[in-house]
Amino acid sequence: MTNHEVQVVNDSSQRLTLIIYILYLASFFIGITAIAAIIINYLTKDEVANTYLASQFRWQIRTFWFAVLWTAIGFITVFLAIGYVILLANGIWMLYRMIRGLLALNERKPLDV
């Protein structure tokens, strides 16, 4: 996406992206909300195609799948001390990604994925 592209984004798409971020953040307390968020991401990603929100959706989707991967690795290795470190690092990384995404969303800017 170049700076010369016209990016028309309606308020409902902007709000939906915010709601998805909130669902991901809520998953720290209620894990099932991340499942709801990823389903919404996939069901509505065509609505944000060719806008800066498309990069937001890619950011959210990649964050989800990498978090799932590292959570699985963390749980598999939890009997070793390293598993707890992996889970903690994964949580911090996911929190960072959500905050960075929210800041870019607030500024209506795309994310480098």
Short mmCIF file of the C-alpha atoms (twelve columns), coordinates in Angstrom:
data_MODEL
# 
_entry.id   MODEL 
# 
loop_
_atom_site.group_PDB 
_atom_site.id 
_atom_site.type_symbol 
_atom_site.label_atom_id 
_atom_site.label_alt_id 
_atom_site.label_comp_id 
_atom_site.label_asym_id 
_atom_site.label_seq_id 
_atom_site.Cartn_x 
_atom_site.Cartn_y 
_atom_site.Cartn_z 
_atom_site.pdbx_PDB_model_num 
ATOM 1   C CA . MET A 1   0.000   0.000   0.000  1 
ATOM 2   C CA . THR A 2   1.420   3.377   -0.972 1 
ATOM 3   C CA . ASN A 3   0.760   6.797   0.472  1 
ATOM 4   C CA . HIS A 4   -0.945  7.747   -2.791 1 
ATOM 5   C CA . GLU A 5   -3.797  5.264   -2.393 1 
ATOM 6   C CA . VAL A 6   -7.137  6.631   -1.367 1 
ATOM 7   C CA . GLN A 7   -8.109  5.015   1.885  1 
ATOM 8   C CA . VAL A 8   -11.789 5.278   2.568  1 
ATOM 9   C CA . VAL A 9   -12.670 3.804   5.928  1 
ATOM 10  C CA . ASN A 10  -16.099 4.007   7.456  1 
ATOM 11  C CA . ASP A 11  -16.566 4.476   11.179 1 
ATOM 12  C CA . SER A 12  -18.043 1.012   11.659 1 
ATOM 13  C CA . SER A 13  -14.882 -0.635  10.281 1 
ATOM 14  C CA . GLN A 14  -12.763 1.542   12.561 1 
ATOM 15  C CA . ARG A 15  -14.948 0.574   15.548 1 
ATOM 16  C CA . LEU A 16  -14.869 -3.096  14.605 1 
ATOM 17  C CA . THR A 17  -11.067 -3.048  14.531 1 
ATOM 18  C CA . LEU A 18  -11.064 -1.445  17.975 1 
ATOM 19  C CA . ILE A 19  -13.478 -4.080  19.284 1 
ATOM 20  C CA . ILE A 20  -11.207 -6.825  17.952 1 
ATOM 21  C CA . TYR A 21  -8.249  -5.317  19.821 1 
ATOM 22  C CA . ILE A 22  -10.365 -5.193  22.979 1 
ATOM 23  C CA . LEU A 23  -11.317 -8.846  22.534 1 
ATOM 24  C CA . TYR A 24  -7.656  -9.806  22.190 1 
ATOM 25  C CA . LEU A 25  -6.758  -7.827  25.302 1 
ATOM 26  C CA . ALA A 26  -9.661  -9.383  27.204 1 
ATOM 27  C CA . SER A 27  -8.237  -12.794 26.334 1 
ATOM 28  C CA . PHE A 28  -5.598  -12.217 29.009 1 
ATOM 29  C CA . PHE A 29  -8.458  -12.700 31.494 1 
ATOM 30  C CA . ILE A 30  -11.060 -14.627 29.473 1 
ATOM 31  C CA . GLY A 31  -9.192  -16.743 26.911 1 
ATOM 32  C CA . ILE A 32  -12.192 -17.471 24.696 1 
ATOM 33  C CA . THR A 33  -12.414 -13.846 23.530 1 
ATOM 34  C CA . ALA A 34  -9.324  -14.363 21.345 1 
ATOM 35  C CA . ILE A 35  -11.215 -17.085 19.472 1 
ATOM 36  C CA . ALA A 36  -14.089 -14.665 18.896 1 
ATOM 37  C CA . ALA A 37  -11.617 -12.015 17.712 1 
ATOM 38  C CA . ILE A 38  -9.867  -14.264 15.182 1 
ATOM 39  C CA . ILE A 39  -13.212 -15.424 13.786 1 
ATOM 40  C CA . ILE A 40  -14.300 -11.800 13.340 1 
ATOM 41  C CA . ASN A 41  -10.925 -11.019 11.717 1 
ATOM 42  C CA . TYR A 42  -11.388 -13.710 9.097  1 
ATOM 43  C CA . LEU A 43  -15.091 -13.035 8.483  1 
ATOM 44  C CA . THR A 44  -14.662 -9.293  7.953  1 
ATOM 45  C CA . LYS A 45  -11.178 -8.877  6.461  1 
ATOM 46  C CA . ASP A 46  -12.568 -8.350  2.944  1 
ATOM 47  C CA . GLU A 47  -14.491 -5.301  4.195  1 
ATOM 48  C CA . VAL A 48  -11.238 -3.517  5.040  1 
ATOM 49  C CA . ALA A 49  -9.274  -4.539  1.941  1 
ATOM 50  C CA . ASN A 50  -7.351  -1.669  0.315  1 
ATOM 51  C CA . THR A 51  -7.493  0.473   3.454  1 
ATOM 52  C CA . TYR A 52  -5.005  1.017   6.236  1 
ATOM 53  C CA . LEU A 53  -7.187  -1.297  8.331  1 
ATOM 54  C CA . ALA A 54  -6.102  -4.241  6.161  1 
ATOM 55  C CA . SER A 55  -2.643  -3.961  7.740  1 
ATOM 56  C CA . GLN A 56  -4.296  -3.792  11.152 1 
ATOM 57  C CA . PHE A 57  -6.136  -7.029  10.429 1 
ATOM 58  C CA . ARG A 58  -2.936  -8.736  9.204  1 
ATOM 59  C CA . TRP A 59  -1.236  -7.531  12.408 1 
ATOM 60  C CA . GLN A 60  -4.018  -8.953  14.564 1 
ATOM 61  C CA . ILE A 61  -4.172  -12.280 12.718 1 
ATOM 62  C CA . ARG A 62  -0.412  -12.806 12.812 1 
ATOM 63  C CA . THR A 63  -0.303  -11.857 16.473 1 
ATOM 64  C CA . PHE A 64  -2.982  -14.448 17.236 1 
ATOM 65  C CA . TRP A 65  -1.286  -17.314 15.396 1 
ATOM 66  C CA . PHE A 66  2.189   -16.598 16.732 1 
ATOM 67  C CA . ALA A 67  0.739   -16.289 20.244 1 
ATOM 68  C CA . VAL A 68  -0.947  -19.684 19.804 1 
ATOM 69  C CA . LEU A 69  2.341   -21.188 18.631 1 
ATOM 70  C CA . TRP A 70  4.386   -19.788 21.524 1 
ATOM 71  C CA . THR A 71  1.687   -20.657 24.047 1 
ATOM 72  C CA . ALA A 72  1.759   -24.264 22.840 1 
ATOM 73  C CA . ILE A 73  5.562   -24.340 23.033 1 
ATOM 74  C CA . GLY A 74  5.396   -22.778 26.491 1 
ATOM 75  C CA . PHE A 75  2.923   -25.359 27.774 1 
ATOM 76  C CA . ILE A 76  4.874   -28.240 26.261 1 
ATOM 77  C CA . THR A 77  8.045   -27.064 28.012 1 
ATOM 78  C CA . VAL A 78  6.414   -25.913 31.248 1 
ATOM 79  C CA . PHE A 79  7.835   -28.893 33.127 1 
ATOM 80  C CA . LEU A 80  11.192  -27.276 32.371 1 
ATOM 81  C CA . ALA A 81  11.854  -23.841 33.758 1 
ATOM 82  C CA . ILE A 82  12.016  -22.460 30.209 1 
ATOM 83  C CA . GLY A 83  8.279   -22.986 29.658 1 
ATOM 84  C CA . TYR A 84  7.361   -20.315 32.184 1 
ATOM 85  C CA . VAL A 85  9.809   -17.891 30.586 1 
ATOM 86  C CA . ILE A 86  8.319   -18.576 27.150 1 
ATOM 87  C CA . LEU A 87  4.773   -18.008 28.433 1 
ATOM 88  C CA . LEU A 88  5.758   -14.765 30.151 1 
ATOM 89  C CA . ALA A 89  7.636   -13.495 27.092 1 
ATOM 90  C CA . ASN A 90  4.691   -14.430 24.879 1 
ATOM 91  C CA . GLY A 91  2.289   -12.473 27.097 1 
ATOM 92  C CA . ILE A 92  4.525   -9.406  27.071 1 
ATOM 93  C CA . TRP A 93  5.000   -9.658  23.301 1 
ATOM 94  C CA . MET A 94  1.257   -9.965  22.704 1 
ATOM 95  C CA . LEU A 95  0.540   -6.996  24.987 1 
ATOM 96  C CA . TYR A 96  3.142   -4.952  23.088 1 
ATOM 97  C CA . ARG A 97  1.550   -5.870  19.753 1 
ATOM 98  C CA . MET A 98  -1.931  -4.924  20.956 1 
ATOM 99  C CA . ILE A 99  -0.775  -1.572  22.341 1 
ATOM 100 C CA . ARG A 100 1.239   -0.752  19.213 1 
ATOM 101 C CA . GLY A 101 -1.743  -1.673  17.055 1 
ATOM 102 C CA . LEU A 102 -4.122  0.444   19.122 1 
ATOM 103 C CA . LEU A 103 -1.799  3.442   18.882 1 
ATOM 104 C CA . ALA A 104 -1.585  3.096   15.096 1 
ATOM 105 C CA . LEU A 105 -5.366  2.639   14.897 1 
ATOM 106 C CA . ASN A 106 -5.883  5.805   16.911 1 
ATOM 107 C CA . GLU A 107 -3.646  7.693   14.463 1 
ATOM 108 C CA . ARG A 108 -5.355  5.983   11.511 1 
ATOM 109 C CA . LYS A 109 -2.040  4.632   10.260 1 
ATOM 110 C CA . PRO A 110 -1.176  1.276   8.728  1 
ATOM 111 C CA . LEU A 111 1.150   -1.102  10.511 1 
ATOM 112 C CA . ASP A 112 4.265   -2.618  8.980  1 
ATOM 113 C CA . VAL A 113 3.577   -6.307  9.204  1 
# 
